[in-house]
Amino acid sequence: MQVSKPLRETLESMTKVYHRGKVPVKFGSPSRAVPEGKSINGEQMTEPTVVVDPAVNDRFQQQLSGPEELRCLTNTLSHELEHIRESELTSKADFCEKYGRYPQFAGGVINILEDQYIDFTRTQRFPGLRSTQAFVTNQLLADDQLWPPIDSIESSQKAMLEGFRQVAFAGHAKGIETADGWLREFLSRVRPQIKRVRREGSQSRRKEIAHAVMKVAKEYLPKADIKMPETCSICKEQSPDIIAPLLGPVCEECAPTGHGKHDGIEEDTQTKTEIESDKEADTSEVVSPDSEGKPLDSRIDESVTQEGDLRQTNTLSDKSSPVSKKDESVGALSKKSDRKNDQERTEELTTMDALARDADTASWWDVPDHVDHHTPNEQDVVRYERIRQEKQVDRGLEANLRHQREDTNKSGCSLSEDCAQYSANLRSEEEWHQLRDELRRTFRKLTTRDMPIPSKTGTDLNMDAVIQRKAGDKSQAKLYTRKQTVARGNRVVAISADMSGSMDGRLVKLAIAAIAEATAMVSDTFLATCWRGTSRDSGGYLNQRESTDFGLVCGADEPFQWKQLDAFECAGGTPTADGIDLTSQLMEDLHARERLMIVITDGKPNSQYSSQELTASPVGDANQVVQNVQSKNIKVIGLYVGTSGGDTAMARIFGEDGFVSASMNELSQELIQIYRRQLRV
């Protein structure tokens, strides 16, 4: 689905249903829960936040309708909120470390089991989500590239983990009926553990179940672990650390919350001695596949008890030794247990074969028989229609503003050719030629560069985090830095220009043209608006609020042209709060890696915010709106065209470090600094 304000507001309203209160929603990739204190694109979150990737159709092979896309987003939202609600399973790094020969396989297993607990818990709490979860699982199963049939996978390790994943999410695996016998046996033995972990609220017990699965898996795994790709499936830069259930191999930085090796509290209670003991035990001989890739399972017959431990069948090393009655009793119990386990495996295989033939996921998620999980329910359809209609209204605002500007220019109501602010006159000025040439020289150098990004691994120390950690702040986990290449483009830069009577319209228009030139050179999306107090001569403006005329100089989907400036003149008061707020509304539908609003103003607001009462003054209202916009992951900086910005209210509106003052001679250098500081280039 397209990013939009109505979509975000709908998802945020739904967080109040699935969580204990409203949780902020941001758009990005991958979807993840971001705890308080963690960062999104360098911005530290002051409260738990959910990131949702709206590009649903990009992930699935089958094209989904609008209500179906919304269904998938609802399911993702609920899943991530459950990660916030539930305390994360701790010390996954320790768990993986215990299986020195198979750390990647072990990481995949424990993440898959945790997701099963999360998903089963939330779908039991909200039964309406059961059919949605079944629907999403069906979409994943329909894509043979995402979830391949297990009988087509050559690597035995990958076949085991893929089969385990599909059984966990769907209750069966594609291709299980024709899979090798050893693989069918493995899945039949671990499926009961998946069913157990879904209902196990204790972290320690869930970890025991994960150990039980690994002990079974070691009977079938060859001596090599899963071969990981060179780079993370998300960032394509770092080496992957762990396998996430839906994203595949990811680095610690990109791992969704709850799936990284180091998520949760600092340390487990197990001692280092116990860990080393487990490592040592793991190097012992295990049953491995023969030359055809099938395990020699006839040598050992181990079964998983109700407690999740492995019990080996009793055998006598010396057949001539006398057998006591107690030994005979133990042997009889063991045979009885073996028969029971054989029967359980047969039942599991029969069930999985039947589910695979019917492509049935509904029964695995307890969907009632009378519910068609393939079809969106009425609520999904109603929500989608409301979002669609509200988006049309939002698009209507931009369209109306563009029509007003074009009609003004066509009707001859715009600036006359003998006016100093007329675009052709501005372009011919020597001042513009010098500014343009300086911009081109400066911004031509602005290419990609490596930036130090805080990380849990790396070669250079993150001294700020190290000092805070040393001072006792245990939440500081990113003690190193890694280099990240920042590319050109994929940014939105918006101008929100004050065109009140106190502004010099000529300087404002030159600044707008300069920033348009700069953004074009680095392939960024450019948006420009202007605003003033209500005036009798509307020109290219539309009266949007009680005291605000608002105009669109250049939309995000159109090229900047000088003549667009001719529809706007300076007049009236200074409704700074409303002007910034209206500009942010046009930015919310623009999906980009980074978004920046540059507010060109003289720092002299004289109109309070018209939508609601915020503070007791126009300056306070403007500052509050700036903070509100920044909370939407839009960076805001003030630009005072001149040299005396410090004598105005710029600092009170944007913060001491939130604005710059620049004469025309200095503008190109200030713009390059804005880019470097605000947009990480």
Residue pairs with C-beta under 8 A, 6 or more apart in sequence:
1 7
1 54
1 55
1 56
1 66
1 69
1 70
1 73
1 387
2 54
2 391
2 589
2 591
3 27
3 54
3 588
3 589
3 590
3 591
4 387
4 390
4 391
4 394
4 588
4 589
5 390
5 394
5 585
5 588
5 589
6 386
6 387
6 390
6 391
6 394
7 54
7 73
7 387
7 391
8 25
8 26
8 27
8 588
10 70
10 383
10 386
10 387
11 25
11 50
11 52
11 73
11 74
11 77
12 22
12 23
12 24
12 25
13 22
14 74
14 77
15 21
15 22
15 23
15 25
15 50
15 77
15 81
16 22
17 126
18 77
18 78
18 81
18 82
18 122
18 126
19 81
19 84
19 85
20 85
23 47
23 48
23 49
23 50
23 81
23 84
24 47
24 49
24 50
24 631
25 49
25 50
25 51
25 52
25 77
26 40
26 49
26 50
26 51
26 52
26 633
27 51
27 52
27 53
27 54
27 591
28 40
28 41
28 51
28 52
28 53
29 51
29 53
29 55
29 234
30 51
30 53
30 234
30 247
30 254
30 256
31 50
31 51
31 52
31 53
31 76
31 80
31 256
32 50
32 51
32 80
32 256
32 257
33 48
33 49
33 50
33 51
33 80
33 81
33 83
33 84
33 256
33 257
33 258
34 40
34 45
34 48
34 49
34 50
34 51
34 257
35 45
35 48
35 84
35 257
36 45
36 46
36 47
36 48
37 44
37 45
37 475
38 44
38 45
39 45
39 454
40 49
40 51
40 633
41 593
41 594
41 633
42 680
43 633
48 84
50 77
50 80
50 81
50 84
51 80
52 73
52 76
52 77
52 80
53 59
53 76
54 69
54 73
54 591
56 64
56 69
56 72
56 73
57 63
57 64
57 69
59 146
60 139
60 140
60 142
60 143
61 139
61 142
61 143
61 145
61 146
62 139
62 142
62 143
64 72
64 139
65 376
66 384
66 388
67 376
67 380
67 381
67 383
67 384
68 135
68 376
68 380
69 384
70 376
70 380
70 383
70 384
70 387
71 132
71 135
71 136
71 376
71 380
72 132
72 135
72 136
72 139
74 129
74 132
74 380
75 129
75 132
75 133
75 135
75 136
78 122
78 126
78 129
79 115
79 118
79 119
79 122
80 256
80 257
81 122
82 118
82 119
82 121
82 122
83 118
83 256
83 257
83 258
84 257
86 117
86 118
86 121
87 203
87 264
88 114
88 257
88 258
88 263
88 264
89 110
89 114
89 203
89 206
89 207
89 258
89 263
89 264
90 203
90 263
90 264
90 265
90 267
90 268
91 264
91 265
91 267
91 268
91 270
92 107
92 110
92 111
92 242
92 260
92 261
92 262
92 263
92 264
93 261
93 262
94 267
94 268
94 270
94 275
95 106
95 107
95 110
95 207
95 210
95 211
96 103
96 104
96 106
96 107
96 110
96 242
96 261
97 103
97 275
97 279
98 106
98 211
98 275
98 278
98 279
98 282
99 105
99 106
99 214
99 218
99 278
99 282
100 279
100 282
100 283
101 223
101 224
101 225
101 282
101 283
102 214
102 217
102 218
102 221
102 225
102 226
102 282
103 225
104 225
104 226
104 228
104 242
104 243
104 249
105 157
105 160
105 161
105 214
105 217
105 221
105 225
105 226
106 210
106 214
107 241
107 242
107 243
107 261
108 161
108 164
108 165
108 226
108 242
108 243
108 245
109 161
109 164
109 210
109 213
109 214
109 217
110 207
110 210
111 242
111 243
111 244
111 245
111 259
112 164
112 165
112 168
112 245
113 168
113 193
113 194
113 197
113 206
113 209
113 210
113 213
114 206
114 258
114 259
115 168
115 169
115 245
116 168
116 169
116 194
116 197
116 198
117 197
117 198
117 200
117 206
118 258
119 133
120 198
120 199
121 198
122 129
123 129
123 130
123 133
123 365
123 366
124 366
127 366
128 377
128 379
130 362
130 365
130 366
130 367
130 371
130 373
131 362
131 365
131 367
131 371
131 372
131 373
131 377
132 373
133 365
134 361
134 362
134 364
134 365
134 367
134 373
135 373
135 374
137 169
137 170
137 361
137 364
137 365
138 359
138 361
138 373
138 374
140 146
140 147
140 169
140 246
141 147
141 166
141 170
141 174
141 359
141 361
144 174
147 162
147 165
147 166
147 174
148 162
148 174
149 173
149 174
149 175
150 159
150 162
150 163
150 166
150 173
150 174
150 175
150 176
150 179
150 183
151 175
151 176
151 178
151 179
151 180
152 175
153 159
153 162
155 226
155 227
156 183
156 220
156 221
156 222
156 289
156 293
157 221
157 222
157 224
157 225
157 226
158 226
159 179
159 183
160 183
160 186
160 217
160 220
160 221
161 226
161 243
162 173
163 173
163 176
163 179
163 183
163 186
163 187
164 187
164 190
164 194
164 213
165 245
166 172
166 173
166 174
167 173
167 187
167 190
167 191
167 194
167 352
168 194
168 245
169 245
169 361
170 355
170 361
170 364
171 351
171 352
171 355
171 360
171 361
171 363
171 364
172 351
172 352
172 353
172 355
172 356
172 360
172 364
173 179
173 187
173 352
173 356
174 356
175 356
176 184
176 187
176 349
176 352
176 353
176 356
177 353
177 356
177 357
180 293
180 294
181 294
182 220
182 289
182 294
182 295
182 297
183 220
184 349
185 297
185 345
186 216
186 217
186 219
186 220
187 348
187 352
188 344
188 345
188 346
188 348
188 349
188 352
189 216
189 303
189 304
189 345
189 348
190 213
190 216
190 217
191 348
191 352
192 304
192 344
192 348
193 209
193 212
193 213
193 216
193 304
193 308
196 209
196 308
197 206
197 209
197 210
200 206
200 209
205 308
208 307
208 308
209 308
211 308
212 304
212 308
212 309
212 310
215 302
215 304
215 310
216 302
216 304
216 310
218 282
218 286
218 287
219 286
219 287
219 295
219 297
219 300
219 302
220 287
220 289
220 295
220 297
221 286
221 288
222 288
222 289
223 286
223 288
226 243
228 239
228 240
228 249
229 240
229 249
230 239
231 237
231 238
231 239
231 240
232 238
232 239
232 240
232 249
232 250
232 251
232 253
232 254
233 240
233 247
233 248
233 249
233 250
233 254
234 247
234 250
234 251
234 254
235 251
235 253
235 254
235 484
237 251
237 484
237 485
238 251
238 252
238 253
238 254
238 482
239 251
240 249
240 250
240 251
241 250
241 251
241 252
241 255
241 260
241 261
242 249
242 250
242 252
242 255
242 259
242 260
242 261
243 249
243 250
244 250
244 255
244 256
244 259
245 259
247 254
247 255
247 256
247 259
250 256
250 259
252 260
252 261
252 262
252 455
252 456
252 457
253 453
253 455
253 456
253 482
255 261
255 263
257 263
262 456
262 477
266 474
287 295
287 296
287 297
287 299
287 300
288 295
288 296
289 295
289 296
290 296
300 312
300 313
301 312
301 313
301 338
302 310
302 311
302 312
302 313
303 310
303 311
303 337
303 338
303 341
304 310
304 341
305 311
311 337
313 334
313 338
314 327
314 330
314 331
314 334
316 323
316 327
354 360
355 361
355 363
355 364
361 373
362 371
362 373
367 373
376 384
391 589
394 585
394 589
395 589
397 544
397 585
397 586
398 552
398 555
398 586
400 542
401 542
401 550
401 551
401 552
402 552
402 555
402 558
404 538
404 540
404 541
404 542
404 551
404 552
404 567
405 540
405 551
405 552
405 553
405 564
405 567
405 568
406 567
408 414
408 539
408 540
408 567
409 540
409 563
409 564
409 566
409 567
413 539
414 539
414 540
414 566
414 567
415 421
415 422
415 423
415 566
415 569
416 422
417 424
417 425
419 425
420 426
420 506
421 505
421 506
421 509
421 565
421 569
422 566
423 509
423 562
423 563
423 565
423 566
424 562
426 432
426 506
426 509
426 510
426 513
426 562
426 565
427 562
431 510
431 664
432 510
432 513
435 510
435 514
435 664
435 667
435 668
436 514
436 517
438 668
439 514
439 517
439 518
439 521
439 668
439 671
440 517
440 521
442 668
442 669
442 671
442 672
443 517
443 518
443 521
443 522
443 668
443 671
443 672
444 521
446 488
446 521
446 522
446 672
446 675
446 681
447 488
448 485
448 486
448 487
448 488
448 681
449 485
449 486
449 681
450 483
450 484
450 485
450 486
451 483
451 484
451 485
451 486
451 680
452 460
452 462
452 481
452 482
452 483
452 484
453 481
453 482
453 483
453 484
454 462
454 465
454 478
454 480
454 481
455 462
455 478
455 480
455 481
455 482
456 477
456 478
456 479
456 480
457 480
457 482
458 480
458 481
458 482
459 480
459 482
460 480
460 481
461 479
461 480
461 481
462 478
462 479
462 480
462 481
465 476
465 477
465 478
465 479
466 476
466 479
468 476
469 476
469 479
486 680
486 681
488 522
488 523
488 524
488 681
489 522
489 523
489 524
490 524
490 592
490 593
490 594
491 522
491 524
491 525
491 592
491 593
491 594
491 595
491 596
491 679
492 524
492 525
492 527
492 556
492 587
492 590
492 592
492 594
492 595
492 596
493 515
493 519
493 524
493 525
493 526
493 527
493 596
493 598
493 679
494 526
494 527
494 528
494 529
494 583
494 586
494 587
494 595
494 596
494 597
494 598
495 511
495 512
495 515
495 526
495 527
495 528
495 529
495 553
495 597
495 598
495 600
496 529
496 530
496 531
496 579
496 580
496 583
496 597
496 598
496 599
496 600
497 508
497 511
497 512
497 528
497 529
497 530
497 531
497 553
497 599
497 600
497 601
498 508
498 530
498 531
498 532
498 574
498 576
498 579
498 599
498 600
498 601
498 602
499 505
499 508
499 530
499 531
499 532
499 551
499 568
499 569
499 570
499 571
500 532
500 533
500 570
500 571
500 572
500 573
500 574
500 602
500 604
501 532
501 533
501 570
501 571
501 572
501 573
502 574
502 602
502 604
503 570
503 601
503 602
504 570
504 641
505 568
505 569
505 570
507 641
507 642
507 664
508 530
508 570
508 600
508 641
509 565
510 664
511 600
511 639
511 641
511 667
512 528
512 553
512 565
512 600
513 560
513 562
513 565
514 667
514 668
514 671
515 526
515 528
515 598
515 671
516 526
516 528
516 554
516 560
518 668
518 671
518 672
518 675
519 525
519 526
520 526
520 560
522 675
522 681
525 556
525 590
525 592
526 554
526 556
526 560
527 554
527 555
527 556
527 583
527 586
527 587
527 590
528 552
528 553
528 554
528 560
529 550
529 551
529 552
529 553
529 579
529 582
529 583
529 586
530 541
530 550
530 551
530 553
530 568
530 579
531 541
531 548
531 549
531 550
531 551
531 575
531 578
531 579
531 582
531 583
532 541
532 548
532 549
532 570
532 571
532 572
532 573
532 574
532 575
533 547
533 548
533 549
533 571
533 572
533 573
533 574
533 575
533 606
533 607
534 543
534 546
534 547
534 548
534 549
534 572
534 573
535 541
535 549
535 571
535 572
537 569
537 571
538 549
539 551
539 567
539 568
539 569
540 551
540 552
540 567
540 568
541 549
541 550
541 551
541 568
542 549
542 550
542 551
543 549
543 550
544 550
544 578
544 582
545 575
545 578
545 582
545 610
545 611
546 610
547 573
547 575
547 578
547 607
547 610
548 575
548 578
548 579
548 582
548 607
548 610
549 572
550 578
550 579
550 582
551 567
551 568
552 586
553 564
553 565
553 568
554 560
554 561
554 564
556 586
556 590
573 606
573 607
574 601
574 602
574 604
574 605
574 606
574 607
574 618
575 605
575 607
575 610
576 599
576 601
576 605
576 607
576 618
576 621
576 622
576 625
576 653
577 605
577 607
577 608
577 609
577 614
577 618
577 621
577 622
577 624
577 625
578 607
578 609
578 610
578 611
579 599
580 597
580 599
580 622
580 625
580 626
580 629
580 636
581 609
581 611
581 625
581 628
581 629
583 597
584 597
584 628
584 629
584 632
584 634
587 595
587 597
587 634
588 632
594 635
594 679
594 680
595 633
595 634
595 635
596 634
596 635
596 636
596 637
596 674
596 678
596 679
597 629
597 634
597 635
597 636
597 637
598 637
598 638
598 639
598 674
599 636
599 637
599 638
599 639
599 654
600 639
600 641
601 638
601 639
601 640
601 650
601 653
602 640
602 642
602 648
603 638
603 640
603 645
603 648
603 649
603 650
603 653
603 659
604 648
604 649
605 618
605 619
605 621
605 622
605 649
605 653
606 618
607 618
608 614
608 615
608 617
608 618
608 621
609 621
609 622
609 624
609 625
614 620
614 621
614 624
614 625
615 621
615 623
615 624
619 649
619 652
619 653
622 653
623 652
623 653
623 654
626 636
626 653
626 654
626 658
629 636
630 636
635 678
635 679
636 654
636 658
637 654
637 658
637 659
637 660
637 674
637 678
638 645
638 650
638 653
638 654
638 658
638 659
638 660
639 659
639 660
639 662
639 670
639 674
640 648
640 650
640 659
640 660
640 661
640 662
641 662
641 663
641 664
641 667
642 661
642 662
642 663
643 661
643 663
644 661
645 659
645 660
645 661
646 661
650 659
650 661
651 658
651 659
653 659
660 670
660 673
660 674
662 669
662 670
675 681
